[in-house]
Amino acid sequence: MSRWRHVLVAAVGFFALVAGNMRTPAAQQPPVAITIAAQVITSFDLRDSSRRQFGVLEFRGGLVLRSSFKHFGGISAIRVVPNGTNFIALSDKGWWLRGRILYDGPQPIAIADAEMAPMLGPDGRPLAARGWYDTESIAQDGGTLYVGIERVHQIVRFNYEKDGLFARGYPIALPRDVRSLPSNKGLEALVFLPSGHPLAGTLIAISERGLDREGNIKAFLIGGPGPGSFMVKRTGDYDISDAAVLAPDDLLVLERKFNWSSGLAVRIRRIALAGLRAGALVDGPVLMEADLRQEIDNVEGLSIHHGAGAETVLTLISDDNFSFLQRTLLLQFALAGR
């Protein structure tokens, strides 16, 4: 082979390599349209199908969700748009799930236009490829999404409004104490406080079971006018699995517990936003508590939107841990008096 031919071959190889590196995994892995089968749940109580009231919540309906797509499952967080239709959710294996909830009156009956895609890191590779796959929580600030990654104690920010499911996640600066959380009991709930709140611009991050010396749950105020750490009172052996703002004044905290003697239970507590400040210990009343006498599973996600007549609707979703013994449930409740 002549010298010039060597040069030509090398040049072609170089430009092919550059072009290959410029093709990001996002371009190579477009969102996958999936079919989700939905079995309607009309009664929440397994013993009394006529019962609708559970604490201060009224059961509106639910779905058992199934899909043959191998990455479906493990849903650990969800955010539903204000009108209750479109949603964005994530699995704890680093995949986005989005779609539309279909209704018959107030009753959810199906999921349409569902698609999934791997969550991408700053280099365009899937987060899971670097071991950042334990994605457990999501917060929304307009078109920006924040995702908490439990085992590696990271929060990444996505420009979802601009790039959709192709958005890349960039780590944000976190308080040093976040790194000391237990590896499998780390950041489990994220909430962004929008304008109109005294702490507007603050990202609230709550651990699942990172405990202080008194046995209370560690939480953090990141950014905003008053950053610092605070504690959530731990009672009844419950761990925290998600949270959402109940406008204008409260934070709803979703909790769960499991032991072999009493089984699985979930509850929702209401905490006043006015009490959130560095060094505070916060607590609040229980709005609803349920156990295996009701249609529950490993409930990990909570979202709040407003339904017809401006009623406040809570959407819960469960993580099936990719196990045939568990279910992906989507449950909706209306908050009485709101």
ABEGO torsion letter per residue (X at the ends): XBAAAAAAAAAAAAAAAAAAAABBAAAABBBBBBBBBBBBBABABAABAABABBEABBBAEBBBBBBABAABEGBABBBBBAAGBBBBBBBAAGBBBBEBBBBBEABBABBBGBBBBBBBBAAGBBAAAAGBABBABBBBBEABBBBBBAAAGBBBBBBAAAAEAABBBBBBBBBAAAAABBAAABBABBBBBBBGBAABGBBBBBBABBBBAAGBBBBBBBEEABBEBBBBBBBGGBBBABBBBBOAABBBBBBBBBBAAAEBBBBBBBBBAAABBBGBBBBBBBABBBBAABBBBBBABBBBBBBBGGBBBBBBBBBAGGBAABBBBBBBBBBBGX
